[in-house]
Amino acid sequence: MTSIYKAFLLGALVCGTAAQAQELPTSHDPKVEKYLSPATNKKISPLGNPLINPLMNWKINPTKNKTINPIENTAINPQFKPEINPAVNESLNPQLRINLHPLSYTGKIMYLFDKSDELSGYLTQPIQDVLLCFDKNGEWTCYYVKTSENTYNLFDKEGTWTGNYLCYDNTAGYNQFDKDGKWTGMHVK
């Protein structure tokens, strides 16, 4: 078998079983553990805590802070740094490495929720500076690259910055913001 055929079979197996791969543990469920929900915990809500809101705290806003902007800082841009680009670096590509997929990942899996605290997807972390994104069916959709301010810029699978980014909520996870610094309602636990 060729390596491409093996990768295809592996991908088909992962995608075919991914929807049933991860059950949401109650310890990560913001509907059960209310302190994990930005809707009920103002400390982790960017609407209630200006320290974690990039509209108020420019240090964590890539449009205001050039050191965390991947257009200004090529050291955090996967188009210029192939070692953090899953499309180029096979060891980070979940389509080639099944152990990076939420189905078989042995590390800590993070869970992505929408504004209503509904599960939207999963994140795995192949290296310290990269988070891989999967939708709730287990399909790889994008990835994040870490910055010096403990934020993560969101890139599509080809390595283009979407303008979105994650900011640490100082307690339980991350909140996602759009390029204008507005909270998307998405949060990671």
Phi, psi and omega in degrees: 000139177283159180294329178293317179296319178298317179297320179297314179297318178298316178297318180296320178297313181297311182294327181288335182245359186296324184299333179255012187284321187235121170265142181285115177292143181300332180292347177247002186268111181292346175282335179265310180263092188300333180293345178274353184261122175298340179290330183247346181242099184295338179296327180255008178264125177293344176280337181252348184230101183296338179295332181253016180250114183294346173286334179258327184248092185294342179300329182256015182250111184294342176280342179253334184247104185297334181291339179249011178263116184291345175284323180275328185242098183292345178293340178244020180248114184296344176288339179249351183228086186299337181292345177247016183248106181298337178289336182252320183268104183302330182289348178253357187270112182290348175280343178249340181238099183298333181293351177265352182278145180303337178298322186234006182296131183263351178274192179285124176266134175256155186241135181258130182237152175271184184299333179269011181066025174272139178299128179246338182176192184227156173231138171238161186232095181290328174218167185304326187262004183225135171242128177267137182255139176227144175285178185289350174268000178088013179273131178293127186240330187189187173205160179246148175238131184288148176245175180291345180261016181063029171255168179227125175275140183266128179239147173285175185298337180275352177097017177266130179293129181278344186095341178279159180200160177256140172237137179297140181267009178068007181215292194245347184172225185223154171245145180258139181235154176270179185297340177272002180084010179271139179293130180278348186092342178287142178212153184244133176227000000 
